[in-house]
Structures are given as structure tokens and as C-alpha cells.
């Protein structure tokens, strides 16, 4: 979790510097849903993004 929050801060919060709580929530949501879950590769699932891993899982089950 420390690594995740570190990357969130560096790649999103510090880069955009939100001024309101709503902006901070939006930045966090966009980072998690649009970058972290769809693009960023994870070592535990074979260097795939969670979206790619989930898609492969559903294809295997079909």
C-alpha cells in the first residue's frame, strides 16, 4: 500500500496540485480507474494490467 500511495502522489497529486477536496477525489478516481487499473502493469499478475488480466480470465472461462 505504501508503494501505491507513493505512486498516486507522485504521478497525480503532486503533478496537478488540487485546490479543493472534490478535485483531489477526482484526481484519485482518475488515477485508479483510468491509469492504475487499465494501463499500469502489475508483477503479481504476469506483468499485465488488471483490465487485461480480467479480460483474459473471462475469455478462458467462455
N, C-alpha and C positions, 0 to 999 in steps of 0.2 A: 504494500500500500504506500509506503514511503516513496518508492520509485514512481508510482503512478502520480501521486500528488506533486512530486518534483517536476515531472514532465508537464503536467497540467499547468503549473505555474509558469514554467519557462516558455512553453510553446503557445500559451494562450493568454493567461492573465497579465504577465509582465509585458508581453508584446502589445496588447491592446489597452491596458490600464483602464478598466471600467470605473465609472464615476458613481454609479448607482447600484443598488442591490440587484435590481432587475437586469441590468447589463451584465453583472457578474454571473447571475443564474443562466442567462442566455449564452454567455461565453462557455461556461462549464458544460451546458447541454450540447452545444455545437461541437465542442471538443470531443466529448464522449461518444455522441451518436454519429457524427459525420467523419471524424478522423480516427479516433481510437478503435471503435468497433468495426469500421468499414475499410480502413486503409492500413493502419499500423499492424505490422506483423508481430506475432507472439511466439516465443520459443517453445512454450509448452504444447502448442498445437501444430507443431511441424513448420514453423515459420510462415504461417498463413494468418490472414486477418480473421477475426471471429466470423465475419459475414461469409467469407469464402469457406471456412470450415463448416459452418452451418449448412451452406448450400450443398457442399459435397456430402454431408451426412444425409440430407433429405434425398439426394439423388441415389445414394446407396440403398436407402430404405424403400424407394419406389419400385 
